[in-house]
Amino acid sequence: MLSVTLETERLVLGPWQSDDWIRFRPIATDPEVMRYITGGIPWSDEAIRFFVDRQVNLYRERSFCRWKLVEKASGNLIGFCGVGFWRDRLDPEIGWWLARSHWGRGFATEAAAAALRDIFERVKLDRVISVAMPANTASTRIMQKLGLEFQREFENEGVRLVEYAIGRSRYFQAAAPNAAPGPASTASPADGL
């Protein structure tokens, strides 16, 4: 299996290794990062390991995942961005989390644009959704910038959520007027995957 890596101007989006959970731990245990995910409750080490292992397996099975984000300038893992599956839904869902120190600098939009392009061009999925709490306006703004359209408001486990979506044909229609070289995507032999 070839290992896929996406690159943007400032980021490398790559597949996870099982031991990456340790580097992801500071993000998943930050109450501010978790505010719109769990109501501010940090994830346990078990939940963090489960998340990372799920991404490793998803990538192995489907050649996409919620990529780990590494900042080129520092080499630090600063979050994740990519497509996975939300809860037990069948619709692929694009999502992102960033270390608080990287908020407000355009990293999530940059990463999400690369991940969305990859999912439609290389993976060739037909449709992607994104889910957030309505109060998480930073995330819903990113969804809108990417061309996702509001679908519905709903409730899950007592929490109000919004769902946005974009289809493959709509993505290409929106991208056509702005056609420019996209993020670099490289494939290389997998390192131990």
Sequence and secondary structure as in RCSB ss.txt:
>XXXX:A:sequence
MLSVTLETERLVLGPWQSDDWIRFRPIATDPEVMRYITGGIPWSDEAIRFFVDRQVNLYRERSFCRWKLVEKASG
NLIGFCGVGFWRDRLDPEIGWWLARSHWGRGFATEAAAAALRDIFERVKLDRVISVAMPANTASTRIMQKLGLEF
QREFENEGVRLVEYAIGRSRYFQAAAPNAAPGPASTASPADGL
>XXXX:A:secstr
 EEEEEE SSEEEE   GGGHHHHHHHHT TTTTHHHHSS    HHHHHHHHHHHHHHHHHHS  EEEEEETTT 
 EEEEEEEEE TT SSEEEEEEE GGGTTSSHHHHHHHHHHHHHHHTS  SEEEEEE TT HHHHHHHHHTT EE
EEEEEETTEEEEEEEEEHHHHHHHHGGG     EEEEEE S  
